[in-house]
Structures are given as structure tokens and as C-alpha cells.
Amino acid sequence: MAKVSDLALLLVAGMAISLYIQETGAVKFDIRNQCGYTVWAAGLPGGGQQLTQCQTWTVNLAAGTQSARFWGRTGCSFDASGKGTCQTGDCRGQLSCRVSLVDGFNIPLSINPTNTQCTAPACKADVNAVWPAELKVTGGCKSACVAFQTDQYCCTGSYANSCPATNYSMIFKQQCPQAYSYAKDDTATFACPSGTDYSIVFCP
Ligand SMILES: *[C@@H]1O[C@H](CO)[C@@H](O)[C@H](O)[C@H]1NC(C)=O
């Protein structure tokens, strides 16, 4: 991870954006859906929000927040109390999320700083089109770690300290070189200065 990072961004396998925040000020995120279908955005912290095409959800992270994660869910239906399910990105059947999700790919997304010059990652490719059949789920795909649960794919056990890319993570990396493609992929962190606000776009 970058030494002077105030905010390090990880685009995790096209499914989520993870942030490690080292600044003390508040940070604002505008999360916009440019897909031709409804996306149920989720944030930890932040909860969740249904976004029809071209809708934007603003999440303000309070000063002192140390990490955050945002992702999109598809094919959801929720009842009036906010309970239901999603085809991809589900968080235990809640509209508003309090638990994290399994890693995989579902929606192309990007993150852009809105008020500073800072390079940030995007994964615009439709990884769903090239993903091997054994990882496919309806509307997306899961990671090799989730699918096979081996030390090699999850970077656990004898792979905890040294964990090279695998045949599966390399397929993803070819499509989305800027994204974090497996648990120890440290080629894909980005840092932006203090005071940066961001726009996250589904289907950029
Ligand atoms: C990845 O390697 C494993 C183990 O060698 C093999 O079983 C699997 O079919 C390979 N998958 C792809 C997509 O190359």
C-alpha cells in the first residue's frame, strides 16, 4: 500500500470498491447508476439504496471513518420492511446492508475523484462474458476463492505470506488491469489526497 496514502482505493474484482481512509475529515461519495437496469447500491457504512437508471445516491462518510466499501446488487426484490433477496451482491436479504459480501464480479464500475487530480481505477469490461463456466452465477460470477475454497485461491494456510496470481485471477486481470483481482493482489491500490470527494459509477 502506498506510504503517503490518505485514502487507498481498491477496486475488488469488479464487484466492490474498498477504501482505507487515513484522513480525519468527512468524505462525500456520489454513487450513480448508468446501467440500463436498476441497481441496488450498498455501502458499509451507508446502508443501501435502490437506483433506477441515472439516479444518484449521496453518502457522506463522517470524519474519522477508517474504511468503507461500496458495491452494486442486481435482481433484487424487497418488501415494505426492507427484507428480500438479490441475484448478485446480496447481503443476507436486507435492503440496507450491515454485513459484507462474497467477492466476485457483477457490474462494471469506476471510481473518480471529483475535486482533485488523482488517478483512480475503473473496470469497464464485461467480465461476465469471458468468465469460466465453473465460476458463473446468475447475473455475475464468484471468485475462485469462493468457488473452490482452497488455500491457493484464498491466500490462506501455506499461501498466507506468499500468494502468486492464479490462472483464474489472471483472466480477471487481463480484463480489468486496474482492479484488485485476488486476496494478495497488491498491484492495484490507488491513493488520493486528503479532502478528495468521489463519484462511483455503475456501468461507466
Ligand atoms: C486452473 O488450474 C486448475 C488446476 O490446475 C485447473 O483444474 C483449472 O481447470 C484451471 N482453470 C482454468 C480456467 O484455466
The ligand as an SDF file (V2000), in Angstrom:
LIG
                    3D

 14 14  0  0  0  0  0  0  0  0999 V2000
   -6.8860  -23.6290  -13.4090 C   0  0  0  0  0  0  0  0  0  0  0  0
   -5.9960  -24.6020  -12.8850 O   0  0  0  0  0  0  0  0  0  0  0  0
   -6.6650  -25.7010  -12.2590 C   0  0  0  0  0  0  0  0  0  0  0  0
   -5.6190  -26.5630  -11.5900 C   0  0  0  0  0  0  0  0  0  0  0  0
   -4.5330  -26.8130  -12.4380 O   0  0  0  0  0  0  0  0  0  0  0  0
   -7.4780  -26.4630  -13.3310 C   0  0  0  0  0  0  0  0  0  0  0  0
   -8.1660  -27.5340  -12.7330 O   0  0  0  0  0  0  0  0  0  0  0  0
   -8.4900  -25.4840  -13.9230 C   0  0  0  0  0  0  0  0  0  0  0  0
   -9.2080  -26.1190  -14.9850 O   0  0  0  0  0  0  0  0  0  0  0  0
   -7.7860  -24.2570  -14.4860 C   0  0  0  0  0  0  0  0  0  0  0  0
   -8.8030  -23.3230  -14.9110 N   0  0  0  0  0  0  0  0  0  0  0  0
   -8.6290  -22.5000  -15.9590 C   0  0  0  0  0  0  0  0  0  0  0  0
   -9.7720  -21.5900  -16.2640 C   0  0  0  0  0  0  0  0  0  0  0  0
   -7.6180  -22.4480  -16.6120 O   0  0  0  0  0  0  0  0  0  0  0  0
  1  2  1  0
  1 10  1  0
  2  3  1  0
  3  4  1  0
  3  6  1  0
  4  5  1  0
  6  7  1  0
  6  8  1  0
  8  9  1  0
  8 10  1  0
 10 11  1  0
 11 12  1  0
 12 13  1  0
 12 14  2  0
M  END
$$$$
